[in-house]
Amino acid sequence: KVGADAVSHGSTGKGNDQVRFELGYHALKPDITIIAPWREWDLRSREQLIAFAEAHQIPIAKDKRGEAPFSVDANLLHTSSEGKVLEDPAQEVPGYVYSRTIDPEKAPDKATNITIDFEKGDATAIDDKKLSPATLLAKLNELGRANGIGRLDLVENRFVGMKSRGMYETPGGTILLAAHRGIESITLDRGAAHLKDELMPKYAELVYNGFWFAPEREMLQAAIDHSQQYVTGRVRLKLYKGNVIVVGRESKYSLYDQDLVTFEEGAVAYDHRDAAGFIKLNALRLRTLGQRKKKLGL
């Protein structure tokens, strides 16, 4: 018998979703009862599931019924397509699979120019127009779609151990990532920026594998949130035939100092002669290694 504290999901026994769902369930309610028909009931094929659904008047999307040549999952951020015609990684993705982006080759011959404003790492406006997070992403999806941006043919490594080929479309997210890294390039200190890049794969892995509620994910989140304290400003971009090109960035918190970086005279904070000692100190261990080789005739 199943009590009130039970949930069910329709994930198969091969995918990642079952892991993500259930890790979340257990984190939020440790004594939860989970029902997974694919794993527990006498339903071992898509045909059996479809027959069960029809017998109980449960509506099923066309791609889930097996009538479509591939399966689709979608949300505001992206669309992922897998299965059937996409299972052979040696074969190019058929054009009819794409649903959120036009073919980059058929995108406009003229670039679309936009600006994106950021406040503490969060995108807040497009072309001076303030937008909610959802509305902003939806707008970027429209812009990305029209310019063929965000297609990715990917072979992923599922948490359960197998490889899977899929086609992903993330038009708005692709633009947002490029813009965010553009504003970070002038507002993040080098050490902080490099550390954040090192943490990104670990953070992504935790989310991908379903450990959203794990303490290490929350620890990383705190570090990332802190890094965004001064990531405020504006980025100018060109969207053109599948490409997102950062053409300008500005911020009141910019660490970019033109007086420091210029090759012209006038910089007072940097003395070229200081570089000699800096280089000599950094070369010390290399010189020591070279002396050993010379001494031993290596």
Secondary structure, 3 states (H helix, E strand, C coil): CCCCCEEECCCCCCCCHHHHHHHHHHHHCCCCEEECHHHHCCCCCHHHHHHHHHHCCCCCCHHHHCCCCCEEEECCCCEEEECHHHCCCCCCCCHHHCCCCCCHHHCCCCCEEEEEEEECCEEEEECCEECCHHHHHHHHHHHHHHCCCCEEEEEEECCCCCEEEEEEECHHHHHHHHHHHHHHHHHCCHHHHHHHHHHHHHHHHHHHCCCCCCHHHHHHHHHHHHHCCCCCEEEEEEEECCEEEEEEEECCCCCCCHHHHCCCCCCCCCCCCHHHHHHHHHHHHHHHHHHHHHHHCC
